[in-house]
Amino acid sequence: MVSATGPTAAIGIPQKNTAALLPRRIGDASVQYIQLEDGGDTTRAVQNAKKLIDEDNVDALIGPSTTPNALAILDIVAEAKVPLLATVGTQAVVEPVDARKRWVFKPTQNDDLIAAALLKHMVKSGVRSVGFIGFDDPYGENWYKVFAGLANKAGIRIVDSERYARTDQSVTAQVLKLIVAKPDAVLIAAVGGPAVLPQATLFDQGYKGRIYQTHAVATDDFIRLGKEKVEGTVLAAGSMLVIDDIADTDPIKKVALTYIVAYEKQFGRKPATFGANTYDAGLILQRAIPSALRVAKPGTEAFRVALRDAIEQERDVVGCQGVFNMSSTDHNGMDERARVLVTVKDGRFRLLSE
């Protein structure tokens, strides 16, 4: 399930396209993929999840593209006992691993992993105060919660915190409040194209401090829309974003290049890293399905339970975004190998030394 239309289409489109690259056969089993669009709407996401589970009898679900939609379907997948590989950033989708979230896995970097890298750079750069502006939804709120806790430990003050909607056309009022607070830097917690708005407004209002973004802007659309107004942005993201700058000895590079070449051959352009979330979900399922097949037949609750258990036991699965080591208490399984510091320089994402 994807959001290939609406405000987060830049995330959903590469995820939608990547589904065409997932294997149609795993071991002795043939695999059928059913894809539904939710347009970024939580009501549609709930309807889609119910249809996929009740009518199509799916054994697993990949997606959706947005945090609010993922949170909206947690009860549905838990009740039906269907493993969900949520292609979103917010770690609240998988933490803590309770009765609901034991059915959810996440092939994307957790917020705290990304936030820690940003804070390390802030401390190194002499940043002592930060202004925060993020979406007024679970993505922005979770980012504030995670970042605020880590910032406090790092001795960095948050001097102002603002919110805006994904569909807002202006954030001038919020930006003026940020500027009045005189932060050394500003962190924007938003996704895709809408993340450009506060940064462009800060630029237009003459703000001279450093701007930090989350891994949710890891797309060429961010640079295309922001142009010179996003130059110098610092973010942390998977190494696939700057694949040409990554050492050939990095095992993640080999997997990422395999995906990139296949995507380019199929669609004539490079994929955004968000598509890699779907690709990695496919790799995780490929590892787990043969084990589940030894326990039960697809289409049964026993198979879905076995599939969930097999994913939870996966170790050293090398994906495009990182290396996954799942456990009963960690349904993300990624470590520092899943992130690099990145900056926007001369209209390109480039590797930034930590």
Secondary structure, 3 states (H helix, E strand, C coil): CECCCCCCHHHHHHHHHHHHHCCCEECCEECCCCCCECCCCHHHHHHHHHHHHHCCCCCCEECCCCHHHHHHCHHHHHHHCCCEECCCCCHHHCCCCCCCHHHEECCCCCHHHHHHHHHHHHHHCCCCEEEEEEECCHHHHHHHHHHHHHHHHHCCEEEEEEEECCCCCCCHHHHHHHHHHCCCEEEEECCCHHHHHHHHHHHHCCCCCEEEECHHHCCHHHHHHHHHHHCCCEEEECHHHHHHHCCCCCHHHHHHHHHHHHHHHHHCCCCCHHHHHHHHHHHHHHHHHHHHHCCCCCCCHHHHHHHHHHHHCCCCEECCCCEECCCCCCCCCCCHHHCEEEEEECCEEEEECC
